[in-house]
Amino acid sequence: MDEITTAAPTAPCDGTDLAFDVFSRSCPSRRTLENVTGRWGSLTLGALRESSLRFNELRRRVDGVSEKMLSQTLHALERDGLVHREAQPTNPPRVDYELTPLGREVADRLLSLIHFVEERMPAVLDARQSYDAARGTL
């Protein structure tokens, strides 16, 4: 098996230079990675890759997310520059969410991983069954 190695950052990861290292506790890239790869972040980005959506449309698309969690997720993704929120001055107010160009790039990469996982689920389910059988947890 190949060993995964990471190079030490060339400078402190404080956001004032170009040396970012997600493995460093203080690096701002770690928080962005958490926002993108967390359950709700990745599903939200994937759903918005299809089209712009209103809040409730997005909530229905991302089955199981609470209103509070979706709101927090959208705020974090907007802050990271991945999602654009557009409020229409209508009555009642209309708010649309769409990916920024950076958000599209991130979503494309995430969807590649999502599709890979979906395609490999038969092998994953077999592995789970073998694991459970070996431990008597079926």
For each residue, the residues with C-beta under 8 A, 3 or more apart:
1:
2:
3:
4:
5:
6: 21 23
7:
8: 21
9: 12 13 19 20 21 24 27
10: 19
11: 17 19
12: 9 17 19 26
13: 9 19 20 21 24 26 27 28 29
14: 17 26
15: 20 27 28
16:
17: 11 12 14
18:
19: 9 10 11 12 13
20: 9 13 15 27 28 29
21: 6 8 9 13 24 27 29
22: 27 29 30 33
23: 6 27 30
24: 9 13 21 27 30
25: 30
26: 12 13 14
27: 9 13 15 20 21 22 23 24 30
28: 13 15 20 31 32
29: 13 20 21 22 32 33
30: 22 23 24 25 27 33 34
31: 28 34 35
32: 28 29 35 36 80
33: 22 29 30 36 37
34: 30 31 37 38 41
35: 31 32 38 41 73 76 77 80 82
36: 32 33 41 42 45 77 80 82 106 110
37: 33 34 41 42 110
38: 34 35 41 42 73
39: 42 43
40: 43 44 62 65 69 70 73
41: 34 35 36 37 38 44 45 73 76 77
42: 36 37 38 39 45 46 110 114
43: 39 40 46 47 62 65
44: 40 41 47 48 58 62 65 70 73 74 77 83
45: 36 41 42 48 49 77 82 83 99 103 106 107 110
46: 42 43 49 50 107 110 111 114
47: 43 44 50 53 58 61 62
48: 44 45 51 52 53 58 83 97 98 99 103 107
49: 45 46 99 104 107 108 111
50: 46 47 61
51: 48 98
52: 48 96 97 98
53: 47 48 57 58 61 96 97 98
54: 57 58 94 95 96 97
55: 58 59 70 71 74 95 97
56: 59 60
57: 53 54 60 61
58: 44 47 48 53 54 55 61 62 70 74 97
59: 55 56 62 65 67 70
60: 56 57 63
61: 47 50 53 57 58
62: 40 43 44 47 58 59 65 70
63: 60
64:
65: 40 43 44 59 62 69 70 73
66: 69 70
67: 59 70 71
68: 71 72
69: 40 65 66 72 73
70: 40 44 55 58 59 62 65 66 67 73 74
71: 55 67 68 74 75
72: 68 69 75 76
73: 35 38 40 41 44 65 69 70 76 77
74: 44 55 58 70 71 77 78 83 85 97
75: 71 72 78 79
76: 35 41 72 73 79 80
77: 35 36 41 44 45 73 74 80 82 83 103
78: 74 75 81 82 83 84 85
79: 75 76
80: 32 35 36 76 77
81: 78 100 102 103
82: 35 36 45 77 78 99 100 102 103 106
83: 44 45 48 74 77 78 97 98 99 100 103
84: 78 97 98 99 100 103
85: 74 78 95 96 97
86: 95 96 97 98
87: 93 94 95
88: 93 94 95 96
89: 93
90: 93 94
91:
92:
93: 87 88 89 90
94: 54 87 88 90
95: 54 55 85 86 87 88
96: 52 53 54 85 86 88
97: 48 52 53 54 55 58 74 83 84 85 86
98: 48 51 52 53 83 84 86
99: 45 48 49 82 83 84 103 104 107
100: 81 82 83 84 103 104
101: 104 105
102: 81 82 105 106
103: 45 48 77 81 82 83 84 99 100 106 107
104: 49 99 100 101 107 108
105: 101 102 108 109
106: 36 45 82 102 103 109 110
107: 45 46 48 49 99 103 104 110 111
108: 49 104 105 111 112
109: 105 106 112 113
110: 36 37 42 45 46 106 107 113 114
111: 46 49 107 108 114 115
112: 108 109 115 116
113: 109 110 116 117
114: 42 46 110 111 117 118
115: 111 112 118 119
116: 112 113 119 120
117: 113 114 120 121 124
118: 114 115 121
119: 115 116
120: 116 117 123 124
121: 117 118 124 125
122: 125 126
123: 120 126 127
124: 117 120 121 127 128
125: 121 122 128 129
126: 122 123 129 130
127: 123 124 130 131
128: 124 125 131 132
129: 125 126 132 133 138
130: 126 127 133 134
131: 127 128 134 135
132: 128 129 135 136 137 138
133: 129 130 136 138
134: 130 131
135: 131 132
136: 132 133
137: 132
138: 129 132 133
